[in-house]
Amino acid sequence: MAKFLHYKWLEDQLETIQEEIPALKNRIVSQAEIVAKQMAAETKGLMDYPSWTADQFPFITGVTNRITELGERYKLHVDETLQSVRARLDELRGHINGLDYYRREFAGFYRHSELEVNELPVCAFPRVRVTGSNFLKHDKATGTLYITNRRFIFIAKTGTLRKRTEVIFDFPLLYLSGIEEDGRFRKRLVLKLKQGDIKLSCSEQTQRVLPDYAEIAKRFDRYVQTDLQRVRRLEQHDVSATDARMRIDEMVYSLLSRDRHVSPSERAPRRIARTGWSRPTIERSPTMTAGDHDRFRTELEGILQRNDGWGIGPRIGASNTETSSLRQTAQNIENEIRDTIHLLRTGRIVPEDFVRRYRGLMRDSFEIRRRMEYYGDCRMEW
């Protein structure tokens, strides 16, 4: 495709974007540092999830909503920062796709003709039909019109029984005196040449752009890119966002780390009052006898049976099999949490999916821990 990248505007736009990218990455990373500090302040004392208690759930829900809002604001900031560059890249992509289209169309040209020295392709228009001419031998044919910086070449299939593809006409651009429209309802293009006229039938888009491309081909020296060193520098320049992504990933891993512990005094003000039924506190003497233990257990079982707040049934009477099953489920959830964090760190899931999956796993983990607390495990603590 090297011969088709003779458009100076492309190089100018690419160089401008490459010069802006370092500043854009710095803006995005700086904003990420600000947002990370805000998230760290919001989640202070809450990342050690095994120490969470049920009375913190409403507060944790509020923190989750604030973290989500901070993430959405940061995403909006990134989109606004990249909006201008994305618009220019879309425009560049459109031009390059057009050049690639003409490059592919020119594949048929090389099978039946070839470019001369210092001749460059400009464009190609398929499905063009010659409807009449006062000097051509084949004045009825459908094929592709090729334009270079020196010639007009029309290649089409001819013959009724034995069709073959051949060059219908091949004229230098100097022979073209003008392009006119003919017809009131079914408009056709008329190529005005020194030898005579050629009438062409084509799509409306081709009718609209063909005269412009003919003028570009005549003055192609204004557009051709002769500095191949400049093109090679653009090809070798590596525009990578890996460094910015790695810095942002480090911030995310730091926020997700359970090593950010705080003292119990810092965590205490974040607890809120429990609503609804709460587990009664039963003080016991440090020197309890065997009879005191039996009396304590009987009293506790009665309280739990009267205040079965979650509809689980008597907790103390749970079987060892059920308790073991809960412990195994809790371990499986813990493994899934580690796997989810690993998937995020390796870039195999996007942050939105990670937050959704992590939130569901944490909810399941707390439900299991709550059930274990009021089953046989609480009996061991007491």
Buried (B, 14 or more C-beta within 10 A) or exposed (E): EEEBBBBBEBBEBBBEBBEEBEEBBEBBBEBBEEBBEBBBEBBBBBBBBEEBEBEBBEBBEEBBEBBEEBBEEBEEBBEEBBEEBEEBBEEBEEEBEEBEBBBEBBEBBEEEBEBEEEEBBBBBBBEBBBBBBEEBEBBEBBBBBBBBBBBBBBBBEBEEEEEEBBBBBEBEBEEBEEBEEBEEEEEBBBBEBEEEBBBBBBEEEBBEEBBEBBEBBBEBEEBEBEEEEBBEEBEEEEEEEEEBBEBBBEBBEBBBEEEBEEEEEEBEEBEEEBEEEEBEEEEEEEEEEEEEEEEBEEEBBEEBEEEEEEEEEEBBEBEEEEBEEBBEBBEEBBEBBEEBBEBBBEEEBEEEEBBEBBEEBBEBBBBBBBBBBBBBBBBEEE
